[in-house]
Amino acid sequence: MKRKYLVTLSLFGLFFFTSFMPNFEKNNAVVVLELFTSQGCSSCPSADTLLEKVGNEYKAENVFTLSYHVDYWDYIGWKDPFSQQQFTQKQRAYARKFKDNRIYTPAVVVNGKEHFVGSNRAKMYAKIKKYQQNKVNHTISLGAIDQKSNSIKFSYTIDGDISNAKARVVLAIQERITEVKRGENARRTLKNNNIVVTENYLTEVKNTGNYTIQIPEIVTKNDKLSVFLILENRRKDILGAGKKVL
C-alpha cells in the first residue's frame, strides 16, 4: 500500500512539474518583417526603433527584420543615402498583390502576405505571434562564408519542396547612425538596423548550392553585415528564410 502511494505521488509530481514548466520545444516557423522606410519621413523613426526592438527581442526565434529604404521621400530636401528605386518598385509590387492603390511609409509587410503601419506596436507583436504558429515546410541554413573586399560567397541548404519556388539573397548592414541635416527629420540623429543594400534573385533554385553577392560601395569597412536567403512562391508569400551574421 505504501509503495502504491509513493508511485501515485511521484506520477502526480511529474504531471505537476511538466504542466507548469516552460515549453522549450519551439516552433521553427520563420517570420520575415520587411519595413519600407525613409530617413526623409518624419513618421518613420518610431517604426525604425520598433523594428530594432523586435529584432533584439526575437533574435533567437527566427524572426528576421529588414529595412528597405524607398526613394519617394528624397525630393523633400534630404536624400536618404540608402534609398533605392528598386525598393520603391518592390513596395509597389506588394501593393499590386494586396490590391492597394497606394504605397506609404512606414509600412511593414509580414511574410509577404499582409501589410500594416510599421509603428503599430500592438499589431506588430500580434502578427509575430500569429505567424509563429504556422507549420514549417522549409528550413534554410547558410554555411561557409568567404568574404573578400568586394564580394561575399556562401553555401546554402534548403530542405523542403522547392518546385516553382524563387529565392532571393539579401545583404544588409546591421546598424548605421546618420545625422540628418535637411528635410522632415532635419537636425535628428537616426539609427537604422538591418538596412538592405543589395537584393538579388537566384537564377536557379537548388536544394544545395553556393552564391556570390557583390558588396556595394555604400558599405564601409566598419559596417557589420548580415546575409539572408529568403524562399518565396510565385505570389511572393515567404516560405522560409535563413540568416548568417558576418
C-alpha positions as CSV (number, residue, x, y, z in Angstrom):
1,M,0.0,0.0,0.0
2,K,2.8,2.4,0.9
3,R,4.6,1.6,-2.4
4,K,1.4,2.3,-4.4
5,Y,1.0,5.6,-2.6
6,L,4.6,6.6,-3.4
7,V,4.1,5.7,-7.1
8,T,0.9,7.7,-7.3
9,L,2.6,10.7,-5.6
10,S,5.5,10.5,-8.0
11,L,3.3,10.5,-11.0
12,F,1.3,13.4,-9.6
13,G,4.6,15.3,-9.0
14,L,5.8,14.6,-12.6
15,F,2.4,15.8,-14.0
16,F,2.6,19.0,-11.9
17,F,6.1,19.7,-12.9
18,T,5.6,19.2,-16.6
19,S,2.4,21.1,-16.6
20,F,3.9,24.3,-15.3
21,M,7.4,24.2,-16.6
22,P,8.2,26.4,-19.7
23,N,7.8,24.8,-23.1
24,F,11.3,24.6,-24.5
25,E,10.2,23.0,-27.8
26,K,9.7,25.9,-30.1
27,N,8.1,26.0,-33.5
28,N,10.7,26.8,-36.1
29,A,8.4,28.9,-38.2
30,V,10.0,31.9,-39.8
31,V,8.6,35.4,-39.6
32,V,10.1,37.9,-42.0
33,L,9.3,41.6,-41.4
34,E,10.1,43.9,-44.3
35,L,9.9,47.6,-43.3
36,F,9.6,50.2,-46.0
37,T,11.0,53.3,-44.6
38,S,12.9,56.6,-45.3
39,Q,15.2,59.0,-43.5
40,G,13.1,61.7,-45.1
41,C,9.9,60.7,-43.5
42,S,9.1,62.1,-40.0
43,S,6.8,59.2,-39.2
44,C,9.5,56.6,-39.8
45,P,11.9,56.9,-36.9
46,S,9.4,55.4,-34.5
47,A,8.9,52.4,-36.8
48,D,12.7,52.0,-37.2
49,T,13.0,51.9,-33.4
50,L,10.2,49.4,-33.1
51,L,11.8,47.1,-35.7
52,E,15.2,47.3,-33.8
53,K,13.4,46.4,-30.6
54,V,11.6,43.4,-32.1
55,G,14.8,42.2,-33.8
56,N,16.6,42.2,-30.5
57,E,13.8,40.5,-28.6
58,Y,13.3,37.7,-31.1
59,K,16.9,37.3,-32.1
60,A,16.8,33.5,-31.3
61,E,13.3,32.8,-32.6
62,N,13.6,33.0,-36.4
63,V,12.1,36.5,-36.6
64,F,14.0,38.3,-39.3
65,T,13.8,42.1,-39.7
66,L,14.8,44.0,-42.8
67,S,14.7,47.7,-43.7
68,Y,14.1,48.7,-47.3
69,H,14.7,52.5,-47.8
70,V,12.5,53.9,-50.6
71,D,13.3,56.9,-52.7
72,Y,10.0,58.7,-53.0
73,W,10.8,61.0,-50.0
74,D,14.1,62.1,-51.4
75,Y,12.6,65.2,-53.1
76,I,11.6,66.8,-49.7
77,G,15.1,68.0,-49.0
78,W,17.1,65.0,-47.7
79,K,18.3,62.2,-50.0
80,D,18.3,59.1,-48.0
81,P,21.7,57.5,-48.6
82,F,20.2,54.0,-48.5
83,S,17.2,54.7,-50.7
84,Q,16.9,52.8,-54.0
85,Q,14.3,52.9,-56.8
86,Q,14.4,49.1,-56.7
87,F,12.9,49.1,-53.3
88,T,10.2,51.5,-54.2
89,Q,9.3,49.2,-57.1
90,K,9.4,46.2,-54.7
91,Q,6.8,48.0,-52.4
92,R,4.7,48.8,-55.5
93,A,4.7,45.1,-56.4
94,Y,3.4,44.2,-52.9
95,A,0.7,46.9,-53.3
96,R,-0.5,45.3,-56.5
97,K,-0.6,42.0,-54.8
98,F,-2.7,43.4,-52.0
99,K,-4.9,45.3,-54.5
100,D,-3.9,48.5,-52.8
101,N,-3.7,51.7,-55.0
102,R,-1.2,53.5,-52.7
103,I,2.2,53.0,-51.0
104,Y,3.2,54.6,-47.8
105,T,5.9,54.8,-45.1
106,P,6.4,53.4,-42.6
107,A,4.9,50.1,-43.8
108,V,5.6,46.6,-42.8
109,V,5.0,43.5,-44.9
110,V,4.9,40.3,-42.9
111,N,5.9,37.1,-44.7
112,G,4.8,38.7,-48.0
113,K,1.2,38.1,-47.0
114,E,-0.2,41.3,-45.5
115,H,0.9,44.8,-44.5
116,F,0.3,47.3,-41.7
117,V,1.6,50.6,-40.4
118,G,5.2,49.9,-39.2
119,S,4.9,51.9,-36.0
120,N,1.9,50.0,-34.8
121,R,3.4,48.1,-31.8
122,A,0.3,46.1,-30.9
123,K,-0.2,44.8,-34.4
124,M,3.5,44.1,-34.8
125,Y,3.5,41.7,-31.8
126,A,0.2,40.2,-32.7
127,K,1.4,39.4,-36.2
128,I,4.6,37.8,-35.0
129,K,2.6,35.6,-32.6
130,K,0.2,34.7,-35.5
131,Y,2.9,33.7,-38.0
132,Q,5.0,31.8,-35.4
133,Q,2.1,29.3,-35.2
134,N,2.5,28.4,-38.9
135,K,3.5,24.9,-39.9
136,V,7.1,24.6,-41.0
137,N,7.6,23.2,-44.5
138,H,11.0,24.6,-45.4
139,T,14.2,25.2,-43.4
140,I,17.1,27.1,-44.8
141,S,20.7,27.2,-43.5
142,L,23.7,29.2,-44.7
143,G,27.1,27.7,-44.4
144,A,30.7,28.6,-45.1
145,I,31.4,32.3,-45.8
146,D,34.3,33.6,-47.9
147,Q,34.3,37.3,-47.6
148,K,36.6,39.5,-49.8
149,S,36.9,43.2,-50.1
150,N,34.1,43.5,-52.7
151,S,32.2,40.2,-52.5
152,I,30.8,37.5,-50.2
153,K,30.5,33.9,-51.2
154,F,28.4,31.4,-49.1
155,S,26.9,28.0,-49.3
156,Y,23.3,27.2,-48.5
157,T,20.9,24.3,-48.0
158,I,17.2,24.3,-48.5
159,D,15.1,21.5,-47.0
160,G,11.6,21.1,-48.5
161,D,9.9,21.2,-51.8
162,I,11.4,23.9,-54.0
163,S,9.5,23.3,-57.2
164,N,8.0,26.6,-58.5
165,A,9.8,28.5,-55.7
166,K,12.0,31.6,-56.0
167,A,14.9,32.6,-53.8
168,R,16.4,35.9,-53.1
169,V,19.7,36.8,-51.4
170,V,19.7,39.9,-49.3
171,L,22.8,41.8,-48.0
172,A,22.1,44.1,-45.1
173,I,24.1,46.5,-42.9
174,Q,23.4,45.6,-39.3
175,E,23.4,49.1,-38.0
176,R,24.2,52.7,-39.1
177,I,23.7,56.0,-37.4
178,T,23.0,59.1,-39.6
179,E,22.9,62.8,-38.8
180,V,20.1,64.1,-41.0
181,K,20.7,67.8,-42.0
182,R,17.6,68.6,-44.0
183,G,14.1,67.6,-44.7
184,E,11.4,66.5,-42.3
185,N,14.0,64.9,-39.9
186,A,16.4,67.8,-40.0
187,R,18.8,68.0,-37.0
188,R,17.9,64.5,-35.9
189,T,20.3,61.6,-35.4
190,L,18.7,58.4,-36.8
191,K,19.6,54.8,-36.2
192,N,18.7,52.2,-38.8
193,N,19.0,48.5,-38.5
194,N,19.3,45.6,-41.0
195,I,19.5,48.1,-43.8
196,V,19.1,46.3,-47.1
197,V,21.8,47.4,-49.6
198,T,21.6,44.7,-52.1
199,E,18.9,42.1,-53.1
200,N,19.2,39.6,-55.9
201,Y,17.1,36.7,-57.1
202,L,18.9,33.4,-57.8
203,T,18.6,32.4,-61.5
204,E,18.0,28.8,-60.4
205,V,16.9,27.4,-57.0
206,K,18.6,24.3,-55.8
207,N,18.4,22.4,-52.5
208,T,22.1,23.0,-52.1
209,G,24.4,25.5,-53.7
210,N,26.8,28.4,-53.5
211,Y,26.2,32.1,-54.2
212,T,28.3,35.1,-54.5
213,I,26.9,38.6,-53.8
214,Q,28.7,41.8,-54.6
215,I,29.3,44.4,-51.8
216,P,28.2,47.8,-52.9
217,E,30.2,51.0,-52.3
218,I,27.9,52.3,-49.6
219,V,29.3,49.6,-47.3
220,T,32.2,50.8,-45.2
221,K,35.0,48.7,-43.6
222,N,33.4,49.4,-40.2
223,D,30.0,48.0,-41.1
224,K,28.9,44.7,-39.8
225,L,26.9,42.7,-42.4
226,S,24.2,40.0,-42.5
227,V,23.3,37.8,-45.4
228,F,19.7,36.4,-45.8
229,L,18.4,33.8,-48.1
230,I,14.6,34.0,-48.5
231,L,12.4,31.5,-50.2
232,E,9.1,32.5,-51.7
233,N,6.4,31.3,-54.0
234,R,5.2,33.0,-57.2
235,R,2.7,35.0,-55.2
236,K,5.5,36.5,-53.1
237,D,4.4,34.5,-50.0
238,I,7.5,33.8,-47.9
239,L,8.1,30.1,-47.4
240,G,11.3,30.1,-45.4
241,A,14.4,32.1,-44.6
242,G,17.9,31.7,-43.3
243,K,20.4,34.2,-41.9
244,K,24.2,34.4,-41.5
245,V,25.8,37.2,-39.4
246,L,29.2,38.1,-40.7
